[in-house]
């Protein structure tokens, strides 16, 4: 028997697709959904499944930003071959994404036992949802929103990329929430902060999904649920990306702050009354 059925994979694929790039914590929502469906959140195969279906969401980013990615990668390749091309912003940006991914990779490998174990508790998720909400609200208020995407620097990329570690160690904090908040504190506007979050998430999340694939397949999740969950995640994530970019162009992050806080309080209540098992 697969640890996750095809029907459950559809539900989890929708949850992943909707929440991966919204600053509300996809990991937190997946763990809540798994708990409500009596799926053990700390099961090795379930942890692997959650990481693998993220690849569907990342594929949606690759498709949605295909022209941007081709432009950046092309500039990087040209820069490797021709010194004069190395002054181009896209060439530098490609290297910045690579460098900014290194911290989360090192921490992810070193802290994997904690991440898969005690830090995966729903109590941690609930607390991180609320704490992340406070950080996001402060960042949105503090930021002057005066810098665009072309104004990003190596320092911006490193600080924003390193902030992904918060979501890795504290599921519920939200990778998108952490990166967008950091970018806002650095005075990037909301659209630039959101797009930077997308680009920095591509290598980290793709690597995590591929790394966990062996655990998902080898420890009890069938191929069918993995394929279905990943495809559903792709379709839903594509729509979510398009909506988010339009939303942040005209609105603050307050709606996400209120939603995250409400979910965190509700989760504390469900755990405290025994409705959910941590």
C-alpha positions as CSV (number, residue, x, y, z in Angstrom):
1,X,0.0,0.0,0.0
2,X,1.2,3.5,-0.8
3,X,1.6,5.8,2.1
4,X,-0.4,8.4,0.1
5,X,-3.3,7.6,-2.2
6,X,-3.9,9.2,-5.6
7,X,-6.9,11.1,-4.1
8,X,-4.8,12.4,-1.3
9,X,-2.0,13.3,-3.8
10,X,-4.5,15.5,-5.7
11,X,-5.4,17.4,-2.5
12,X,-1.8,17.8,-1.6
13,X,-0.9,18.9,-5.1
14,X,-3.6,21.6,-5.0
15,X,-2.3,22.8,-1.6
16,X,1.3,22.8,-2.8
17,X,0.4,24.7,-6.0
18,X,-1.6,27.3,-4.3
19,X,0.8,28.0,-1.4
20,X,4.3,27.4,-2.7
21,X,4.8,31.0,-3.9
22,X,2.3,32.8,-1.8
23,X,4.0,34.0,1.4
24,X,1.8,31.7,3.6
25,X,4.1,28.6,3.9
26,X,3.5,25.6,1.6
27,X,5.3,23.3,4.0
28,X,3.0,24.4,6.9
29,X,-0.1,24.0,4.8
30,X,1.0,20.6,3.5
31,X,1.7,19.4,7.1
32,X,-1.8,20.7,8.2
33,X,-3.5,19.0,5.2
34,X,-1.6,15.7,5.9
35,X,-2.6,15.9,9.6
36,X,-6.2,16.4,8.7
37,X,-6.1,13.3,6.4
38,X,-4.3,11.2,9.1
39,X,-1.1,11.1,7.0
40,X,1.9,10.9,9.4
41,X,3.7,14.2,8.8
42,X,7.1,12.8,10.1
43,X,7.0,9.7,7.9
44,X,10.2,9.6,5.7
45,X,8.2,8.9,2.5
46,X,5.7,11.6,3.2
47,X,8.5,14.2,3.8
48,X,10.0,13.0,0.5
49,X,6.6,13.3,-1.3
50,X,6.2,16.9,-0.2
51,X,9.6,17.8,-1.5
52,X,9.1,16.0,-4.8
53,X,5.7,17.7,-5.7
54,X,7.5,21.0,-5.2
55,X,9.2,20.2,-8.5
56,X,5.8,20.6,-10.2
57,X,5.5,24.1,-8.8
58,X,9.1,24.9,-9.8
59,X,8.3,23.7,-13.3
60,X,5.5,26.2,-13.4
61,X,8.0,29.0,-12.6
62,X,10.3,27.7,-15.4
63,X,7.4,27.9,-17.9
64,X,6.0,31.2,-16.6
65,X,9.4,33.0,-16.6
66,X,10.8,31.0,-19.6
67,X,11.9,34.1,-21.5
68,X,13.6,35.7,-18.5
69,X,15.4,32.5,-17.6
70,X,16.6,32.0,-21.2
71,X,17.8,35.7,-21.2
72,X,19.7,35.2,-17.9
73,X,21.2,31.8,-18.8
74,X,22.2,33.1,-22.2
75,X,24.0,36.1,-20.7
76,X,25.8,33.7,-18.2
77,X,27.0,31.5,-21.0
78,X,28.2,34.4,-23.1
79,X,30.0,35.8,-20.1
80,X,31.8,32.6,-19.5
81,X,33.1,32.7,-23.1
82,X,33.7,36.5,-23.5
83,X,35.1,38.8,-20.8
84,X,33.3,41.9,-22.1
85,X,30.0,40.2,-21.5
86,X,30.7,39.9,-17.8
87,X,29.6,43.4,-17.0
88,X,26.0,42.7,-18.1
89,X,23.6,42.6,-15.2
90,X,22.0,39.3,-16.2
91,X,25.5,37.6,-16.2
92,X,26.1,38.9,-12.7
93,X,22.6,37.9,-11.6
94,X,23.1,34.3,-12.7
95,X,26.1,34.0,-10.5
96,X,24.3,35.7,-7.6
97,X,21.6,33.1,-7.7
98,X,24.2,30.4,-7.6
99,X,26.1,31.9,-4.7
100,X,22.8,32.7,-2.8
101,X,21.8,29.1,-3.0
102,X,24.9,27.7,-1.3
103,X,23.9,28.7,2.3
104,X,20.6,26.9,2.2
105,X,22.2,23.8,0.7
106,X,24.8,23.6,3.4
107,X,22.3,24.1,6.2
108,X,19.8,21.8,4.7
109,X,22.3,18.9,4.5
110,X,23.7,19.6,8.0
111,X,20.3,20.0,9.7
112,X,18.4,17.4,7.8
113,X,17.8,15.1,10.9
114,X,16.3,18.1,12.8
115,X,14.3,19.2,9.8
116,X,12.8,15.8,9.2
117,X,12.3,15.2,13.0
118,X,11.4,17.7,15.8
119,X,11.4,20.8,13.6
120,X,8.6,19.2,11.6
121,X,6.2,19.3,14.4
122,X,2.9,21.1,13.8
123,X,3.6,23.1,17.0
124,X,6.6,24.6,15.3
125,X,4.5,25.2,12.2
126,X,1.9,27.1,14.2
127,X,4.4,29.3,16.0
128,X,6.4,30.0,12.8
129,X,3.2,31.0,10.9
130,X,2.6,33.7,13.5
131,X,6.2,34.8,13.9
132,X,6.6,35.0,10.1
133,X,3.5,37.1,10.0
134,X,5.0,39.7,12.4
135,X,8.2,39.8,10.3
136,X,6.3,40.3,7.1
137,X,4.1,43.1,8.5
138,X,7.2,44.9,9.9
139,X,9.0,44.5,6.6
140,X,6.1,45.9,4.5
141,X,5.9,48.9,6.9
142,X,9.7,49.5,7.0
143,X,10.4,49.1,3.3
144,X,10.4,52.2,1.1
145,X,9.6,50.2,-2.1
146,X,11.8,52.4,-4.1
147,X,14.1,50.0,-5.9
148,X,13.2,47.9,-8.9
149,X,14.5,44.6,-10.2
150,X,17.3,46.2,-12.2
151,X,18.6,47.8,-9.0
152,X,19.3,44.5,-7.2
153,X,22.9,43.8,-6.1
154,X,25.0,40.9,-5.0
155,X,24.3,41.9,-1.4
156,X,20.6,41.8,-2.0
157,X,20.7,38.3,-3.5
158,X,22.9,36.9,-0.7
159,X,20.7,38.3,2.1
160,X,17.5,37.3,0.4
161,X,18.9,33.9,-0.5
162,X,20.2,33.2,3.0
163,X,16.8,34.1,4.5
164,X,15.4,30.9,2.9
165,X,17.1,29.1,5.8
166,X,14.4,30.5,8.2
167,X,11.7,28.5,6.3
168,X,14.0,25.4,6.1
169,X,14.4,25.3,9.9
170,X,11.0,26.6,10.8
171,X,8.3,25.1,8.5
172,X,5.5,27.6,8.7
173,X,7.7,30.6,8.4
174,X,7.4,30.4,4.6
175,X,10.3,30.5,2.1
176,X,8.4,33.1,0.0
177,X,7.5,35.1,3.1
178,X,11.1,35.1,4.3
179,X,12.6,36.1,1.0
180,X,10.0,38.7,0.2
181,X,10.2,40.2,3.7
182,X,14.0,40.5,3.4
183,X,13.8,42.1,0.0
184,X,11.2,44.6,1.3
185,X,13.5,45.5,4.2
186,X,16.2,46.2,1.5
187,X,13.8,48.7,-0.1
188,X,12.9,46.7,-3.2
189,X,9.4,47.3,-4.4
190,X,6.8,44.5,-4.0
191,X,7.0,43.2,-7.6
192,X,10.8,43.1,-7.6
193,X,10.8,41.4,-4.2
194,X,8.3,38.8,-5.5
195,X,10.2,38.1,-8.7
196,X,13.5,37.8,-6.9
197,X,11.9,35.3,-4.5
198,X,10.8,33.2,-7.6
199,X,14.3,33.2,-9.2
200,X,16.1,32.3,-5.9
201,X,13.6,29.5,-5.3
202,X,14.3,27.6,-8.5
203,X,17.7,25.9,-7.7
204,X,16.9,25.4,-4.0
205,X,13.5,23.8,-4.4
206,X,14.5,21.8,-7.5
207,X,17.5,20.4,-5.7
208,X,15.4,19.5,-2.6
209,X,12.9,17.7,-4.8
210,X,15.5,15.6,-6.6
211,X,17.3,14.8,-3.4
212,X,14.2,13.6,-1.7
213,X,12.9,11.5,-4.7
214,X,14.7,8.4,-3.5
215,X,13.1,8.5,-0.1
216,X,9.6,9.1,-1.6
217,X,9.8,6.2,-4.0
218,X,11.9,3.9,-1.7
219,X,9.9,4.3,1.5
220,X,6.3,3.8,0.6
221,X,4.9,6.3,-1.9
222,X,3.8,4.9,-5.2
223,X,4.8,6.3,-8.6
224,X,1.2,7.2,-9.5
225,X,0.6,9.5,-6.5
226,X,3.9,11.2,-7.1
227,X,3.1,11.8,-10.8
228,X,-0.5,13.0,-10.1
229,X,0.6,15.3,-7.2
230,X,3.4,16.8,-9.2
231,X,1.1,17.5,-12.3
232,X,-1.6,19.0,-10.2
233,X,0.9,21.2,-8.4
234,X,2.3,22.4,-11.7
235,X,-1.1,23.5,-13.1
236,X,-2.3,25.2,-9.8
237,X,1.1,26.9,-9.2
238,X,1.1,28.4,-12.7
239,X,-2.2,30.1,-12.0
240,X,-1.1,31.1,-8.5
241,X,2.1,32.8,-9.9
242,X,0.1,34.8,-12.4
243,X,-2.4,36.0,-9.7
244,X,0.3,36.9,-7.2
245,X,2.3,39.1,-9.5
246,X,-0.9,41.1,-10.4
247,X,-1.9,41.3,-6.7
248,X,1.4,42.6,-5.3
249,X,1.5,45.3,-8.0
250,X,-1.4,47.0,-6.4
251,X,-1.7,45.7,-2.8
252,X,0.3,45.4,0.4
253,X,1.0,42.1,2.1
254,X,-1.5,42.8,4.9
255,X,-4.0,40.2,3.6
256,X,-1.3,37.5,3.9
257,X,-0.3,38.7,7.3
258,X,-3.9,38.4,8.6
259,X,-4.5,35.0,6.9
260,X,-1.2,33.5,8.3
261,X,-2.0,34.8,11.8
262,X,-5.5,33.3,11.7
263,X,-4.2,29.9,10.5
264,X,-1.5,29.9,13.2
265,X,-4.0,30.6,15.9
266,X,-6.5,28.0,14.6
267,X,-3.7,25.4,14.4
268,X,-2.7,26.1,18.0
269,X,-6.4,25.6,18.9
270,X,-6.7,22.3,17.0
271,X,-3.5,21.0,18.5
272,X,-4.4,22.1,22.0
273,X,-7.8,20.4,21.8
274,X,-6.4,17.2,20.4
275,X,-8.2,17.5,17.0
276,X,-4.8,17.3,15.3
277,X,-1.8,15.3,16.4
278,X,1.5,17.3,16.3
